[in-house]
Amino acid sequence: MTSYATPRDGLPRQTELHTGRAIFTEAYAVIPRGVMTDIVTSYLPGWTDTRVWIIARPLSGFAETFSQYILEVMPGGGTDAGEPDPEAEGVLFVVSGRLTLTLPDGEHEMAEGGYAYIPPGCPWTLRATGKTPAKFHWIRKLYETAPGLDIPEAFVTNEQHRSPAGMPGTNLKWATTRFVQPLDLRHDMHVNIVTLEPGAVIPFEETHVMEHGLYVLQGKAVYKLNNDWVEVAAGDFMWLRAFCPQACYAGGTERFRYLLYKDVNRHAKLRGVLGR
């Protein structure tokens, strides 16, 4: 059974040193697990017995396309409201506990590794149905329509039902678990899981137009972000604006895995920027 990192309860002890790894620059941000504590949670209208860590939101001049939440729903809690914005699509990824997601086609039971894509305008409800709190990521993006392309349909699956695809020449040491096929142009965002075995590398500095959100699910690595090498581990979140160079060396004795958001398959916007 794969385990996934989650935020921790409580606050650091008063005796701990005031030394952390949080970074915010013009090119990237690192939100380490140690600062995702009770004091930075919030609450959402339409949700009961639920608290949320909002770890990404659109910011002018930074990452502008998505928001990412980690929600903790107590047993019996949840929502009858679903997505409040009718133009927003979403992905849910469960990291602990059990929940029931209700879509127009019926109820779907979800546990660790559960993944749901919900298109814009699709009503949904959710309840935590286990004996322990359910924790999951909720990634939201305004869907960009395109001529000749239908809006994708909703689907629910689990990571365990998907086989990782190895990057060429890596012998599966660097692989991606894809939930949407890259050539399905109906989708304007991908939320995948990237896995690097101990000692594996991303051997070049990726520099491209996609904005990224990377939540480390397991393991540790040294990640190149713009000009800096930054050590990251399970429970940390990295937030990269477009064109921020990135590379990676996976370390430790276990696999390094992260949940990856990126925007894809659409023209670059020419209006709404630079004051136009």
LUMVO-550476 format. One record per residue: residue in one letter; y, z, x of N, C-alpha, C in turn. Coordinates in Angstrom, 3 decimals. Atoms other than C-alpha are relative to their C-alpha. Layout:
BEGIN
{a {Y Z X} {Y Z X} {Y Z X}}
...
END
This chain:
BEGIN
{m {-1.190 0.000 0.841} {0.000 0.000 0.000} {1.247 0.000 0.881}}
{t {-1.257 0.053 -0.728} {3.390 -0.987 1.347} {0.938 1.084 -0.498}}
{s {-1.003 -0.983 0.393} {6.019 1.759 1.375} {1.386 -0.569 0.279}}
{y {-1.350 0.497 -0.107} {9.746 1.142 0.987} {0.956 1.173 0.167}}
{a {-1.008 -1.037 -0.197} {12.727 3.166 2.169} {0.842 0.158 -1.258}}
{t {-0.905 -0.290 1.107} {14.941 4.843 -0.432} {1.064 0.979 0.485}}
{p {-0.984 -1.022 -0.368} {18.122 6.938 -0.273} {-0.574 1.400 -0.121}}
{r {0.511 -1.363 0.011} {17.623 10.645 0.319} {0.847 0.884 -0.903}}
{d {-0.726 -0.971 0.801} {18.591 13.615 -1.828} {0.759 0.967 0.898}}
{g {-0.706 -1.051 -0.715} {21.022 16.321 -0.814} {1.050 -0.528 0.953}}
{l {-1.019 0.302 -0.991} {23.649 16.413 1.910} {-0.456 0.480 1.366}}
{p {0.320 -0.530 -1.329} {23.451 16.885 5.690} {0.369 1.489 0.089}}
{r {-0.295 -1.414 -0.208} {23.406 20.502 6.829} {1.350 0.177 0.703}}
{q {-1.285 -0.287 -0.616} {26.686 22.083 7.924} {-0.099 0.098 1.521}}
{t {0.195 -0.141 -1.443} {25.174 22.512 11.389} {-0.194 -1.337 0.707}}
{e {0.254 1.296 -0.632} {24.618 18.775 11.963} {1.273 -0.527 0.652}}
{l {-1.131 0.604 -0.694} {26.842 16.881 14.390} {0.620 -1.105 -0.849}}
{h {-0.716 1.025 0.743} {29.487 14.602 12.938} {-0.026 -1.308 0.808}}
{t {0.182 1.240 -0.742} {28.092 11.522 14.664} {-0.906 -0.906 -0.824}}
{g {0.782 0.887 0.834} {26.878 8.542 12.662} {0.042 -1.426 0.492}}
{r {0.114 1.396 -0.394} {26.180 4.828 12.793} {0.735 -0.934 -0.966}}
{a {-0.699 0.849 0.961} {28.397 3.572 9.931} {1.051 -0.852 0.710}}
{i {-0.924 0.945 -0.624} {30.411 0.484 10.908} {0.563 -0.903 -1.085}}
{f {-0.603 1.012 0.864} {32.890 -1.692 9.022} {0.960 -0.817 0.848}}
{t {-0.835 0.893 -0.787} {34.405 -4.683 10.799} {0.415 -1.174 -0.874}}
{e {-0.423 1.177 0.773} {36.044 -7.924 9.697} {-1.136 -0.997 -0.189}}
{a {1.103 0.949 0.080} {32.704 -9.724 10.182} {-1.249 0.580 -0.654}}
{y {1.219 -0.600 0.530} {30.034 -7.227 9.099} {0.230 1.475 -0.261}}
{a {0.011 -1.441 0.233} {29.322 -3.724 7.845} {-1.430 0.497 0.134}}
{v {1.291 -0.679 -0.030} {26.455 -1.311 8.474} {0.174 1.318 -0.743}}
{i {0.020 -1.253 0.740} {25.825 1.447 5.938} {-1.345 0.658 0.291}}
{p {1.283 -0.594 -0.365} {23.154 3.699 7.477} {-0.532 0.918 -1.096}}
{r {0.658 -0.828 1.011} {20.668 5.646 5.411} {0.615 1.399 -0.062}}
{g {-0.497 -1.360 -0.051} {22.214 8.930 6.537} {1.245 0.249 -0.823}}
{v {-1.193 -0.199 0.817} {25.394 8.327 4.533} {-0.242 -0.322 -1.469}}
{m {0.335 0.255 1.403} {23.621 7.273 1.315} {-0.571 1.284 -0.589}}
{t {0.405 -1.299 0.494} {23.521 10.827 -0.037} {0.596 0.238 -1.379}}
{d {-0.461 -0.305 1.353} {24.360 12.570 -3.288} {1.495 -0.213 -0.180}}
{i {-1.447 -0.024 0.156} {28.097 12.657 -2.595} {0.589 -1.387 -0.226}}
{v {-0.531 1.352 0.165} {28.488 8.852 -2.683} {-0.619 -0.721 -1.195}}
{t {0.551 0.631 1.200} {26.630 8.233 -5.947} {1.066 -0.129 -1.080}}
{s {-0.860 0.189 1.151} {28.262 7.062 -9.144} {-0.890 -0.137 -1.231}}
{y {0.718 0.130 1.268} {27.290 6.558 -12.794} {0.491 -1.245 -0.703}}
{l {-0.301 1.278 0.622} {27.249 3.485 -15.006} {0.068 0.129 -1.513}}
{p {-0.025 0.042 1.464} {28.344 2.961 -18.630} {-1.270 -0.677 -0.536}}
{g {1.172 0.601 0.626} {25.363 2.237 -20.854} {-1.317 0.409 0.603}}
{w {1.230 -0.484 -0.628} {22.830 3.983 -18.600} {-0.100 1.509 -0.192}}
{t {0.225 -1.427 0.161} {21.311 7.405 -19.264} {-0.890 0.516 1.124}}
{d {0.808 -0.679 -1.022} {19.858 9.846 -16.708} {-0.169 -0.884 1.230}}
{t {0.021 0.979 -1.088} {20.779 7.390 -13.967} {1.192 0.253 0.917}}
{r {-1.096 0.024 -0.965} {22.820 7.492 -10.785} {-0.172 -1.224 0.888}}
{v {0.015 1.272 -0.709} {23.713 4.602 -8.509} {0.747 0.118 1.321}}
{w {-0.700 0.245 -1.255} {24.597 3.852 -4.921} {0.450 -1.458 -0.036}}
{i {-0.498 1.376 -0.062} {26.844 0.760 -4.872} {0.239 -0.316 1.471}}
{i {-0.034 0.252 -1.446} {26.280 -0.661 -1.392} {0.647 -1.329 0.356}}
{a {-0.752 1.232 -0.251} {27.988 -4.050 -1.774} {0.741 -0.373 -1.266}}
{r {-0.790 0.534 1.103} {30.740 -5.435 -3.978} {0.889 -1.094 0.566}}
{p {-0.888 1.035 -0.522} {32.908 -8.557 -3.691} {1.309 0.588 0.510}}
{l {-1.260 -0.416 -0.607} {35.865 -7.981 -1.378} {0.741 -1.245 0.488}}
{s {-0.785 1.144 -0.443} {38.643 -10.484 -0.764} {0.013 -0.071 1.525}}
{g {0.022 0.193 -1.440} {38.301 -11.908 2.736} {-1.257 0.479 0.679}}
{f {1.253 -0.468 -0.600} {34.819 -10.457 3.229} {-1.139 -0.688 -0.742}}
{a {1.062 0.576 0.823} {31.538 -11.017 1.367} {0.490 -0.031 -1.444}}
{e {-0.693 0.185 1.263} {32.688 -12.404 -1.981} {-0.906 -0.378 -1.161}}
{t {0.816 0.609 1.050} {29.673 -13.605 -3.971} {-0.875 0.980 -0.763}}
{f {1.046 -0.812 0.620} {27.533 -10.581 -4.859} {0.344 1.481 0.036}}
{s {0.013 -1.450 -0.104} {27.153 -6.892 -5.554} {-1.460 0.449 0.084}}
{q {1.348 -0.529 -0.130} {24.131 -4.754 -4.743} {0.019 1.501 -0.254}}
{y {0.119 -1.396 0.357} {23.158 -1.414 -6.249} {-1.396 0.509 0.375}}
{i {1.279 -0.701 0.036} {20.386 1.097 -5.655} {0.115 1.010 -1.130}}
{l {-0.026 -0.891 1.142} {19.640 2.907 -8.911} {-1.165 0.979 0.062}}
{e {1.035 -1.011 0.179} {17.699 6.117 -9.440} {0.022 0.422 -1.464}}
{v {0.087 -0.275 1.431} {16.541 6.540 -13.042} {-1.047 1.083 -0.210}}
{m {0.927 -1.087 0.274} {14.973 9.806 -14.141} {-0.990 -0.415 -1.084}}
{p {0.986 0.356 1.038} {11.815 9.665 -16.302} {0.608 0.038 -1.400}}
{g {-0.547 0.126 1.341} {12.793 8.490 -19.778} {1.385 -0.591 -0.047}}
{g {-1.344 0.561 -0.038} {16.204 7.276 -18.650} {-0.025 -1.508 0.098}}
{g {-0.096 1.445 -0.122} {17.467 3.730 -18.499} {1.171 -0.553 -0.770}}
{t {-1.099 0.680 0.679} {19.571 1.277 -20.455} {-0.516 -0.888 -1.113}}
{d {0.211 1.001 1.040} {19.636 -0.704 -23.678} {1.019 -1.125 0.113}}
{a {-1.111 0.949 -0.119} {22.658 -2.659 -22.448} {-0.283 -1.122 0.981}}
{g {0.262 1.031 -0.994} {21.323 -4.555 -19.412} {1.253 -0.426 0.734}}
{e {-1.140 0.558 -0.741} {23.820 -6.824 -17.657} {1.246 -0.066 -0.897}}
{p {-1.194 0.023 0.842} {27.386 -6.315 -18.954} {0.786 -1.308 0.044}}
{d {-0.758 1.247 -0.145} {28.688 -9.714 -17.774} {-0.893 -1.171 -0.406}}
{p {0.878 1.070 0.469} {27.249 -12.690 -19.697} {-0.129 -1.169 0.971}}
{e {0.094 1.092 -0.971} {27.887 -15.011 -16.736} {-0.757 0.399 1.260}}
{a {0.650 -0.501 -1.212} {25.992 -12.878 -14.200} {-1.516 -0.101 -0.102}}
{e {1.445 -0.052 -0.166} {22.426 -13.341 -13.042} {-0.333 1.248 0.809}}
{g {0.371 -1.191 -0.749} {20.431 -10.564 -11.433} {-1.421 -0.046 0.508}}
{v {1.345 -0.248 -0.505} {17.414 -9.551 -9.390} {-0.207 1.504 0.051}}
{l {0.421 -1.387 -0.126} {15.641 -6.209 -9.699} {-1.176 0.048 0.968}}
{f {1.124 -0.185 -0.920} {13.356 -4.988 -6.879} {-0.304 1.488 0.064}}
{v {0.387 -1.399 0.134} {11.448 -1.726 -7.322} {-0.514 0.529 1.334}}
{v {0.438 -0.605 -1.264} {11.057 0.556 -4.292} {-0.769 1.302 -0.199}}
{s {0.842 -1.163 0.284} {9.526 3.646 -5.951} {-0.023 0.249 -1.501}}
{g {0.116 -0.334 1.407} {8.309 4.858 -9.327} {-0.463 -1.164 -0.851}}
{r {0.437 1.006 0.963} {7.484 2.897 -12.453} {1.069 -0.166 -1.070}}
{l {-0.953 0.257 1.077} {9.607 1.259 -15.117} {-0.534 -1.106 -0.905}}
{t {0.304 1.062 0.952} {9.341 -0.957 -18.169} {1.256 -0.827 -0.211}}
{l {-1.084 0.953 0.200} {11.607 -4.006 -18.268} {-0.337 -0.832 -1.229}}
{t {0.221 0.785 1.213} {11.945 -5.639 -21.681} {0.918 -1.208 0.009}}
{l {-0.691 1.285 0.050} {12.938 -9.307 -21.770} {-0.308 -0.661 -1.341}}
{p {0.299 0.645 1.283} {12.963 -11.734 -24.726} {-1.472 -0.339 -0.199}}
{d {1.417 0.322 0.149} {9.308 -12.573 -23.987} {-0.888 1.236 -0.084}}
{g {0.804 -1.209 0.144} {8.195 -8.920 -24.177} {0.218 0.993 1.122}}
{e {-0.107 -1.069 -0.985} {7.646 -5.841 -22.012} {-0.746 -0.361 1.284}}
{h {0.604 0.225 -1.306} {6.872 -5.989 -18.303} {-0.036 1.336 0.736}}
{e {0.146 -1.230 -0.769} {5.501 -2.994 -16.405} {0.222 -0.320 1.480}}
{m {-0.342 0.256 -1.392} {6.912 -2.786 -12.886} {-0.202 1.272 0.819}}
{a {0.210 -1.098 -0.939} {5.933 -0.587 -9.931} {0.515 -0.437 1.363}}
{e {-0.486 0.326 -1.338} {6.623 -0.557 -6.172} {-0.317 -1.457 0.351}}
{g {0.163 1.410 -0.333} {7.149 -4.125 -4.984} {0.283 -0.931 -1.153}}
{g {-0.299 0.833 1.156} {8.001 -5.333 -8.491} {1.322 -0.721 0.141}}
{y {-1.159 0.894 -0.172} {10.519 -8.181 -8.638} {0.250 -0.700 -1.329}}
{a {-0.369 0.730 1.218} {12.387 -9.616 -11.636} {1.253 -0.816 0.257}}
{y {-1.203 0.821 0.033} {14.822 -12.505 -11.844} {0.452 -0.102 -1.451}}
{i {-0.545 0.018 1.352} {17.113 -12.360 -14.895} {1.188 -0.959 -0.017}}
{p {-1.084 0.988 0.003} {19.305 -15.407 -15.653} {1.191 0.496 -0.813}}
{p {-1.178 -0.404 0.774} {22.818 -15.175 -17.109} {-0.249 -0.165 -1.495}}
{g {0.124 0.072 1.451} {23.021 -14.493 -20.825} {-1.320 0.468 -0.555}}
{c {1.330 -0.439 0.439} {19.492 -13.071 -20.973} {0.057 1.498 -0.308}}
{p {-0.031 -1.430 0.307} {19.335 -9.717 -22.818} {-1.202 0.720 0.606}}
{w {1.107 -0.795 -0.520} {17.240 -6.971 -21.245} {0.290 1.482 -0.133}}
{t {-0.081 -1.452 0.010} {16.526 -3.266 -21.458} {-0.962 0.525 1.046}}
{l {0.828 -0.577 -1.065} {14.908 -0.891 -18.989} {-0.173 1.494 -0.247}}
{r {0.298 -1.416 0.077} {13.212 2.520 -19.065} {-0.892 0.403 1.167}}
{a {0.893 -0.575 -1.005} {11.731 4.658 -16.292} {-1.155 0.667 -0.732}}
{t {1.149 -0.417 0.794} {8.211 5.319 -17.532} {-0.992 0.867 0.767}}
{g {0.915 -0.828 -0.767} {6.553 7.253 -14.710} {0.357 1.475 -0.087}}
{k {-0.252 -1.439 -0.053} {6.419 10.980 -13.989} {1.028 0.363 1.058}}
{t {-1.004 -0.210 -1.041} {8.813 10.598 -11.055} {1.136 -1.003 -0.201}}
{p {-1.101 0.960 0.168} {12.220 8.873 -10.818} {-0.380 -1.389 0.508}}
{a {0.146 1.384 -0.459} {12.231 5.091 -10.519} {1.239 -0.365 0.802}}
{k {-1.110 0.485 -0.816} {14.358 3.634 -7.731} {-0.180 -1.497 0.211}}
{f {0.078 1.446 -0.147} {15.203 -0.037 -7.531} {1.352 -0.565 0.394}}
{h {-1.204 0.750 -0.325} {17.726 -2.523 -6.193} {0.341 -0.905 -1.172}}
{w {-0.516 0.936 1.003} {19.881 -4.495 -8.609} {1.066 -0.823 0.694}}
{i {-0.921 0.931 -0.638} {21.578 -7.537 -7.090} {0.576 -0.907 -1.071}}
{r {-0.710 0.720 1.050} {24.193 -9.248 -9.263} {0.880 -1.087 0.621}}
{k {-0.836 1.120 -0.468} {25.943 -12.599 -8.853} {0.441 -0.818 -1.202}}
{l {-0.427 0.952 1.024} {28.058 -14.828 -11.077} {-0.720 -1.327 0.234}}
{y {0.765 1.233 -0.150} {25.860 -17.843 -11.711} {0.933 -1.207 -0.002}}
{e {-0.785 1.230 -0.105} {27.329 -21.193 -10.684} {-0.804 -1.154 -0.587}}
{t {0.669 1.148 0.597} {26.291 -23.983 -13.010} {0.246 -1.243 0.851}}
{a {-0.141 1.265 -0.726} {25.800 -27.483 -11.581} {-0.452 -1.131 -0.918}}
{p {0.345 1.114 0.884} {25.688 -30.874 -13.337} {-1.464 -0.409 0.147}}
{g {1.378 0.473 0.001} {22.184 -31.937 -14.326} {-1.046 1.061 0.271}}
{l {0.946 -1.066 -0.300} {20.589 -28.560 -13.559} {-0.004 1.032 -1.121}}
{d {0.131 -1.042 1.007} {19.263 -26.149 -16.149} {0.130 1.374 0.642}}
{i {0.023 -1.379 -0.467} {19.705 -22.408 -15.846} {-1.453 0.430 0.157}}
{p {1.405 -0.399 -0.179} {16.485 -20.907 -14.414} {-0.447 0.971 -1.080}}
{e {0.560 -0.945 0.938} {14.180 -18.953 -16.664} {-0.256 1.352 0.683}}
{a {0.343 -1.323 -0.523} {13.499 -15.241 -16.262} {-1.464 0.024 0.438}}
{f {1.397 -0.225 -0.372} {10.337 -14.189 -14.439} {-0.134 1.369 0.646}}
{v {0.330 -1.301 -0.586} {8.655 -10.982 -13.275} {-1.270 -0.168 0.815}}
{t {1.168 0.089 -0.871} {6.226 -10.688 -10.373} {-0.027 1.239 0.889}}
{n {0.063 -1.086 -0.965} {5.319 -8.391 -7.490} {-0.190 -0.599 1.383}}
{e {0.154 0.478 -1.377} {5.571 -8.816 -3.748} {-1.461 -0.211 0.370}}
{q {1.418 0.087 -0.354} {1.807 -8.244 -3.532} {-0.653 -1.298 -0.489}}
{h {0.538 1.251 0.537} {1.266 -11.481 -5.479} {0.551 -1.229 0.710}}
{r {-0.601 1.106 -0.731} {3.222 -13.608 -2.998} {-0.447 0.042 1.455}}
{s {0.418 0.077 -1.399} {1.998 -14.784 0.403} {1.191 -0.347 0.881}}
{p {-1.110 0.327 -0.897} {4.520 -14.705 3.257} {-0.192 -1.376 0.641}}
{a {0.012 1.298 -0.683} {5.424 -18.081 4.752} {0.529 0.193 1.411}}
{g {-0.398 -0.181 -1.387} {5.534 -18.058 8.533} {1.036 -1.010 0.444}}
{m {-0.935 0.930 -0.607} {8.446 -19.554 10.416} {-0.747 -0.855 1.015}}
{p {0.744 0.895 -0.889} {7.316 -22.584 12.470} {-0.093 0.551 1.425}}
{g {0.209 -0.372 -1.391} {5.806 -21.726 15.846} {-0.051 1.488 0.274}}
{t {-0.038 -1.460 -0.220} {5.735 -17.941 15.286} {-1.336 0.679 -0.274}}
{n {1.325 -0.583 0.275} {2.079 -17.428 14.242} {0.119 1.207 -0.931}}
{l {-0.241 -1.025 1.022} {3.304 -15.324 11.273} {0.645 1.270 0.547}}
{k {-0.712 -1.173 -0.509} {5.138 -12.902 13.568} {1.383 0.141 -0.645}}
{w {-1.261 0.014 0.737} {8.296 -13.887 11.675} {-0.288 -0.788 -1.270}}
{a {0.403 0.624 1.256} {7.676 -14.626 8.002} {0.937 0.418 -1.126}}
{t {-0.852 -0.258 1.156} {9.474 -14.764 4.664} {-0.843 -0.034 -1.267}}
{t {0.603 -0.031 1.332} {8.136 -13.720 1.268} {1.032 -0.527 -0.972}}
{r {-0.964 0.662 0.882} {9.889 -16.110 -1.105} {-0.411 0.170 -1.456}}
{f {0.236 -0.136 1.433} {10.196 -15.496 -4.815} {0.488 -1.216 -0.770}}
{v {-0.495 1.250 0.568} {11.970 -18.806 -5.502} {-0.186 -1.080 1.056}}
{q {0.188 1.085 -0.951} {11.139 -22.134 -3.898} {1.349 -0.536 0.488}}
{p {-1.299 0.430 -0.543} {13.915 -23.359 -1.556} {0.560 -1.264 -0.643}}
{l {-0.467 1.263 0.571} {14.081 -26.794 -3.222} {0.254 0.080 -1.502}}
{d {-0.335 -0.171 1.414} {14.525 -25.366 -6.725} {1.510 0.226 -0.090}}
{l {-1.452 -0.061 -0.075} {18.225 -26.170 -6.903} {0.642 0.663 -1.212}}
{r {-0.572 -0.765 1.109} {18.641 -24.391 -10.214} {0.502 1.361 0.485}}
{h {-0.344 -1.323 -0.505} {18.856 -21.182 -8.194} {1.119 -0.102 1.022}}
{d {-1.125 -0.007 -0.933} {22.142 -20.455 -6.417} {0.024 1.260 0.857}}
{m {0.174 -1.112 -0.938} {20.926 -17.294 -4.688} {-1.485 0.180 0.249}}
{h {1.357 -0.382 -0.345} {17.763 -16.269 -2.895} {-0.015 1.486 0.345}}
{v {0.253 -1.383 -0.383} {16.525 -12.694 -2.701} {-1.457 0.050 0.453}}
{n {1.314 0.077 -0.612} {13.553 -12.662 -0.332} {-0.275 1.248 0.829}}
{i {0.348 -1.060 -0.948} {11.726 -10.267 1.988} {-0.361 -0.653 1.324}}
{v {0.259 0.502 -1.347} {11.776 -11.017 5.716} {-0.798 1.052 0.761}}
{t {0.862 -0.898 -0.768} {9.072 -9.518 7.948} {-0.088 -0.479 1.437}}
{l {0.221 0.274 -1.416} {9.013 -9.368 11.745} {-0.980 1.037 0.545}}
{e {0.960 -0.905 -0.613} {6.022 -7.907 13.537} {0.619 0.654 1.234}}
{p {-0.556 -0.652 -1.196} {6.679 -5.432 16.402} {0.059 -0.958 1.184}}
{g {-0.198 0.897 -1.135} {8.087 -7.391 19.336} {0.466 -1.387 -0.376}}
{a {-0.460 1.321 0.424} {8.990 -10.436 17.244} {1.525 -0.061 0.041}}
{v {-1.441 0.174 -0.127} {12.484 -11.897 17.474} {0.476 -1.117 -0.909}}
{i {-0.752 1.172 0.447} {14.973 -14.107 15.719} {0.707 -0.490 1.255}}
{p {-0.352 0.303 -1.390} {15.540 -15.985 18.973} {1.279 -0.801 0.199}}
{f {-1.274 0.713 -0.145} {18.926 -17.576 18.300} {0.987 0.663 -0.947}}
{e {-1.028 -0.615 0.824} {22.212 -16.522 16.759} {0.277 -0.883 -1.216}}
{e {-0.264 0.736 1.232} {22.147 -17.764 13.192} {1.490 0.115 -0.339}}
{t {-1.424 0.019 0.338} {25.691 -18.796 12.266} {0.175 -1.045 -1.088}}
{h {-0.020 0.948 1.111} {26.093 -20.325 8.836} {0.810 0.538 -1.164}}
{v {-0.930 -0.273 1.089} {28.000 -20.339 5.561} {-0.489 1.075 -0.961}}
{m {0.544 -0.936 0.983} {25.703 -17.974 3.663} {0.468 1.427 0.267}}
{e {-0.218 -1.434 -0.077} {26.801 -14.424 2.949} {-1.348 0.701 -0.087}}
{h {1.284 -0.698 -0.052} {24.054 -11.871 3.557} {0.156 1.461 -0.393}}
{g {0.226 -1.431 0.135} {22.965 -8.480 2.347} {-1.411 0.282 0.449}}
{l {1.320 -0.301 -0.553} {20.048 -6.967 4.286} {-0.254 1.501 -0.123}}
{y {0.390 -1.404 0.136} {18.473 -3.691 3.170} {-1.345 0.180 0.695}}
{v {1.218 -0.175 -0.794} {15.867 -2.429 5.646} {-1.009 0.826 -0.801}}
{l {1.044 -0.644 0.780} {12.693 -1.573 3.743} {-0.967 0.803 0.856}}
{q {1.033 -0.607 -0.844} {10.525 -0.578 6.694} {0.304 -0.318 1.461}}
{g {-0.068 0.256 -1.425} {10.557 -0.211 10.491} {1.393 0.130 0.582}}
{k {-1.292 -0.034 -0.671} {13.380 -0.532 12.976} {0.140 -1.212 0.900}}
{a {-0.280 1.160 -0.835} {15.054 -3.188 15.112} {1.372 0.171 0.629}}
{v {-1.348 0.150 -0.528} {18.052 -4.036 17.223} {0.510 -1.335 -0.517}}
{y {-0.509 1.179 0.687} {20.174 -6.496 15.258} {1.325 -0.427 0.628}}
{k {-1.253 0.549 -0.525} {22.867 -8.767 16.693} {0.899 -0.352 -1.176}}
{l {-0.983 0.233 1.044} {25.920 -8.748 14.420} {1.325 -0.346 0.663}}
{n {-1.204 0.497 -0.658} {28.853 -10.841 15.618} {-0.113 0.238 1.511}}
{n {0.032 -0.245 -1.446} {29.526 -9.464 19.156} {-0.837 1.211 0.391}}
{d {0.602 -1.304 -0.256} {27.478 -6.280 18.835} {-1.504 -0.002 -0.251}}
{w {1.395 -0.324 0.270} {23.852 -5.215 19.142} {-0.025 1.382 -0.643}}
{v {-0.020 -1.225 0.791} {23.251 -2.522 16.514} {-1.436 0.401 -0.320}}
{e {1.334 -0.487 0.347} {20.133 -0.368 16.087} {-0.026 0.367 -1.476}}
{v {0.132 -0.269 1.425} {18.987 -0.265 12.471} {-1.434 0.411 -0.297}}
{a {1.314 -0.512 0.361} {16.055 1.408 10.703} {-0.123 0.047 -1.512}}
{a {0.291 -0.038 1.432} {14.457 1.855 7.293} {1.053 0.807 -0.749}}
{g {-1.021 -0.633 0.815} {17.044 2.722 4.653} {1.407 -0.425 0.324}}
{d {-1.336 0.497 -0.354} {19.997 1.065 6.424} {0.294 -1.302 -0.747}}
{f {-0.429 1.229 0.662} {22.021 -1.738 4.835} {1.011 -0.716 0.880}}
{m {-0.935 0.845 -0.738} {23.775 -4.601 6.626} {0.618 -1.015 -0.952}}
{w {-0.790 0.842 0.900} {26.474 -6.677 4.940} {0.765 -0.972 0.875}}
{l {-0.556 1.007 -0.895} {27.483 -9.965 6.611} {0.830 -1.008 -0.785}}
{r {-0.786 1.055 0.605} {30.313 -12.280 5.684} {-0.474 -1.354 0.519}}
{a {0.382 1.345 -0.426} {29.944 -16.052 6.026} {0.321 -0.217 1.475}}
{f {-0.123 0.430 -1.390} {29.483 -17.367 9.584} {-0.104 1.146 1.014}}
{c {0.219 -1.083 -0.963} {28.819 -13.935 11.132} {-1.283 -0.283 0.778}}
{p {1.216 0.246 -0.777} {26.371 -14.608 14.027} {-0.979 1.168 -0.147}}
{q {1.019 -1.042 0.110} {23.075 -12.741 13.718} {-1.266 -0.430 0.725}}
{a {1.298 0.184 -0.635} {19.847 -12.369 15.674} {-0.698 1.353 -0.045}}
{c {0.744 -1.245 0.199} {17.146 -9.699 15.911} {-1.123 0.134 1.017}}
{y {1.206 -0.399 -0.731} {14.598 -7.930 18.146} {-0.661 1.125 -0.779}}
{a {0.723 -1.041 0.731} {11.995 -5.966 16.164} {-0.645 0.958 0.987}}
{g {0.553 -1.004 -0.902} {10.976 -2.709 17.836} {-0.934 0.950 -0.720}}
{g {0.864 -0.996 0.601} {8.766 0.288 17.208} {-1.437 -0.452 -0.091}}
{t {1.435 0.263 0.121} {5.116 0.299 16.188} {-0.384 -0.550 -1.356}}
{e {0.299 0.561 1.313} {5.391 -0.956 12.605} {0.887 -1.201 -0.265}}
{r {-0.756 1.196 0.349} {6.669 -4.094 10.976} {1.426 0.351 -0.387}}
{f {-1.396 -0.104 0.410} {10.409 -4.541 10.492} {0.179 -0.924 -1.192}}
{r {-0.076 0.776 1.233} {11.056 -5.670 6.916} {1.317 0.294 -0.696}}
{y {-1.223 -0.234 0.748} {14.208 -6.190 4.911} {0.074 -0.922 -1.214}}
{l {-0.300 0.757 1.204} {15.265 -7.344 1.455} {1.278 -0.774 0.271}}
{l {-1.091 0.881 -0.418} {17.578 -10.313 2.020} {0.605 -0.721 -1.194}}
{y {-0.770 0.827 0.939} {20.253 -11.706 -0.291} {0.756 -1.062 0.783}}
{k {-0.905 1.021 -0.523} {21.987 -14.998 0.456} {0.344 -0.975 -1.124}}
{d {-0.424 1.006 0.968} {23.961 -17.535 -1.587} {-0.386 -1.376 0.525}}
{v {0.566 1.284 -0.426} {22.526 -21.067 -1.532} {0.315 -1.088 -1.024}}
{n {0.171 1.141 0.903} {22.466 -24.556 -3.045} {1.228 -0.372 -0.836}}
{r {-1.194 0.391 0.739} {26.089 -24.991 -4.133} {1.077 -0.488 0.970}}
{h {-1.135 0.453 -0.790} {29.214 -26.769 -2.894} {0.900 1.183 0.359}}
{a {-1.000 -0.995 -0.370} {31.806 -24.715 -1.048} {1.195 -0.117 -0.938}}
{k {-1.161 0.000 0.894} {34.685 -23.679 -3.280} {1.238 -0.468 0.758}}
{l {-1.251 0.488 -0.581} {37.968 -25.507 -2.594} {1.208 0.569 -0.712}}
{r {-1.095 -0.623 0.753} {40.043 -23.681 -5.195} {-0.268 1.494 -0.108}}
{g {0.135 -1.443 0.116} {40.723 -20.016 -5.609} {0.018 0.700 1.340}}
{v {-0.110 -0.603 -1.319} {41.130 -19.475 -1.851} {1.339 -0.400 0.605}}
{l {-1.244 0.272 -0.708} {44.154 -19.361 0.422} {1.183 -0.155 -0.942}}
{g {-1.112 -0.007 0.937} {46.378 -18.785 -2.591} {0.099 -1.224 -0.870}}
{r {-0.078 1.227 0.795} {45.578 -22.136 -4.219} {-0.543 0.234 -1.415}}
END
